[in-house]
Amino acid sequence: MRAGRLVTQLIIYYAVIIGGTFLLLQAYPELRSYLPVGGAQELIGATEGKSALETAASDPKVKSLGQSLGWLSVAILGALMSALPVSWMYMATRTDEEYDQSLISSILILPVVVTSIVIVVQNSLALAFALGGIAGAVRFKNSLKSSGDALYILLSVGMGLASGIGAVELAFVMAMAFNIIFLILWVSEYGERAGMKRFMTDFNPGTCPDPPAPPADPAAAVNAPPKA
């Protein structure tokens, strides 16, 4: 069954990532100071007089070029790894008629792009305004087919923002919560009605009535050989 395979895949993926990260930090606790993790705690406990973004962005422990490159690489990799299971959810649940491969690419690449942008502009108001002007000059020709697709894009932006401020763990929590909720909605078929327009595939396709047979081709009927 496709749902069982998806659940197993998600459980194994998150278990390996979370378990491997936990064991790595237990063996080398000093790595925590040089990795883009812990930003969620700083966001929640932001000091008075400073914004949450300023608090999360201030990390004096990353000083050398090598440490900075390592921090950036892990942040971008974390954003990509957070988005990967989200793409699995889309591929497993989206209807064949509205399936969009370009959206899968957006789910994977957009968090990486947003992570890089946040790292560039988070300490510069001038760069933030410049980025806004550049984004305003770009026209996006491809419109989303459903509000559900917009949720995937919004989640991708959120994961990129979280990774860019050094809260990769927040990106993973966001992705896990999104996948669990979508999986529950898919399995329970919440809000389903007969004849409705579907965003997700039917979880129980065997319960649906057979589609009507296509109309016969008059030309084929004329050219058909006579019965003996």
C-alpha positions in Angstrom: 0.0 0.0 0.0 1.3 3.4 -0.9 0.4 5.0 2.5 2.2 2.3 4.4 5.3 2.7 2.3 5.3 6.4 2.7 4.9 6.2 6.5 7.8 3.7 6.7 10.0 5.9 4.6 9.3 8.9 6.7 9.9 7.1 10.0 13.2 5.6 8.8 14.4 9.0 7.4 13.6 11.0 10.5 14.9 8.3 12.8 18.2 8.2 11.0 18.6 12.0 10.8 17.5 12.7 14.4 19.4 9.7 15.9 22.5 10.4 13.9 22.6 14.1 14.9 22.0 13.2 18.6 24.8 10.7 18.7 27.1 13.1 16.9 26.5 15.9 19.3 26.8 13.5 22.3 30.2 12.4 21.1 31.4 15.9 20.1 29.4 18.4 22.2 31.7 21.3 21.1 30.3 21.0 17.6 27.0 22.6 18.7 28.7 25.9 19.0 29.7 25.8 15.3 26.5 24.4 13.7 23.4 26.3 12.7 21.3 24.7 15.5 19.8 26.3 18.6 18.3 29.3 16.8 14.8 28.2 17.9 15.8 28.6 21.5 17.2 32.0 20.9 14.0 33.0 19.0 11.8 32.0 21.9 14.0 33.6 24.5 14.9 36.7 22.6 16.3 39.4 24.9 14.4 42.6 25.5 15.3 45.5 23.1 16.4 43.1 20.3 14.4 41.4 17.7 14.3 37.7 17.5 16.2 37.7 14.2 18.9 39.9 15.6 19.2 37.6 18.6 19.4 34.5 16.5 21.9 36.1 14.1 24.4 37.1 16.7 26.9 34.2 16.9 30.4 35.3 17.9 31.6 31.7 18.1 31.9 31.4 14.3 34.9 33.5 13.6 37.2 31.9 11.0 36.6 31.5 7.3 36.6 27.7 7.7 34.0 27.8 10.5 31.8 30.2 8.5 31.9 28.0 5.4 31.1 24.9 7.5 28.2 26.8 9.2 26.8 27.9 5.8 27.2 24.4 4.3 25.3 22.7 7.2 22.6 25.4 7.1 22.0 24.9 3.3 22.2 21.1 3.6 19.8 21.1 6.6 17.3 23.1 4.5 17.6 20.6 1.7 17.2 17.6 4.0 14.2 19.2 5.6 12.5 19.7 2.3 13.2 16.2 0.9 10.5 14.3 2.8 8.0 17.1 2.0 8.6 16.4 -1.7 7.8 12.7 -1.0 4.5 13.7 0.6 3.6 15.7 -2.5 4.5 12.9 -4.9 2.5 10.3 -2.9 -0.7 12.3 -2.4 -1.1 14.7 -5.4 -3.7 13.7 -8.0 -2.3 12.7 -11.4 -4.3 15.3 -13.2 -2.8 18.2 -11.3 0.7 16.7 -10.7 3.3 19.3 -11.3 7.0 18.3 -11.5 8.2 21.9 -11.4 6.6 22.3 -7.9 8.7 19.4 -6.7 11.8 21.2 -7.8 10.6 24.4 -6.1 10.0 22.5 -2.8 13.6 21.3 -2.9 15.4 24.3 -4.2 13.4 27.2 -2.7 14.5 26.5 1.0 18.2 26.5 -0.2 17.7 29.8 -2.0 15.8 31.4 0.9 18.5 30.2 3.4 21.2 31.8 1.3 19.3 35.1 1.0 18.5 35.3 4.7 22.2 34.8 5.5 23.1 37.6 3.2 20.5 40.2 4.3 19.9 39.4 8.0 22.4 42.0 9.2 21.9 44.7 6.5 18.8 46.7 6.1 20.1 48.2 2.9 20.6 44.7 1.4 17.1 43.7 2.5 15.6 46.7 0.6 17.7 46.0 -2.4 16.5 42.4 -2.4 12.9 43.6 -2.2 13.4 45.8 -5.2 15.0 43.0 -7.2 12.2 40.6 -6.3 9.6 43.2 -7.3 11.2 43.5 -10.7 10.9 39.7 -11.3 7.6 38.5 -12.8 6.6 35.0 -11.9 4.7 33.5 -14.9 3.7 30.2 -13.4 0.6 30.4 -11.2 -0.1 27.7 -8.7 -3.0 25.3 -9.5 -4.3 25.0 -5.9 -4.2 26.6 -2.5 -2.7 23.3 -1.3 0.3 23.9 -3.6 0.7 27.3 -2.0 1.1 25.6 1.3 4.1 23.7 0.0 5.7 26.9 -1.2 5.0 28.7 2.1 6.5 25.8 4.0 9.6 25.9 1.8 10.0 29.6 2.5 9.6 29.0 6.2 12.2 26.2 6.2 14.6 28.4 4.4 14.1 31.2 6.9 14.6 28.9 9.8 17.8 27.5 8.4 19.1 30.9 7.5 18.9 32.2 11.1 20.6 29.1 12.4 17.5 27.1 13.5 17.8 24.0 11.4 16.0 22.0 14.1 13.0 24.4 13.6 13.0 23.6 9.9 12.8 19.9 10.6 10.0 20.3 13.1 8.0 22.4 10.6 8.5 19.8 7.9 7.6 16.9 10.3 4.4 18.6 11.5 3.4 19.4 7.9 3.9 15.8 6.8 2.1 14.4 9.8 -0.9 16.7 9.3 -1.1 16.1 5.5 -0.8 12.3 6.1 -3.7 12.3 8.6 -5.8 14.4 6.2 -5.0 12.0 3.3 -5.7 8.8 5.3 -8.8 10.1 7.0 -10.1 11.7 3.8 -11.2 14.6 5.9 -13.8 16.8 4.2 -14.3 14.5 1.3 -17.6 14.7 -0.7 -18.9 12.9 -3.8 -18.0 14.6 -7.0 -15.7 17.1 -5.5 -12.5 18.5 -7.0 -9.6 16.6 -5.4 -6.3 17.9 -4.3 -5.0 14.6 -3.0 -5.4 11.2 -4.5 -8.2 8.9 -3.2 -6.8 6.9 -0.3 -9.3 4.1 -1.1 -9.6 4.1 -4.9 -11.5 0.8 -4.8 -14.5 2.5 -3.2 -14.9 4.9 -6.1 -17.4 4.1 -8.9 -15.9 3.1 -12.2 -15.6 6.1 -14.6 -18.1 6.2 -17.4 -17.0 4.5 -20.6 -15.9 6.9 -23.3 -18.4 7.6 -26.2 -18.0 5.4 -29.2 -16.2 6.8 -32.3 -18.8 7.1 -35.1 -16.1 6.8 -37.7 -14.8 3.6 -36.2 -18.4 2.2 -36.1 -18.9 3.0 -39.9 -15.6 1.4 -40.9 -16.0 -1.7 -38.7 -16.3 -5.0 -40.7 -19.8 -6.5 -40.7 -20.5 -9.2 -38.2 -20.8 -12.8 -39.7 
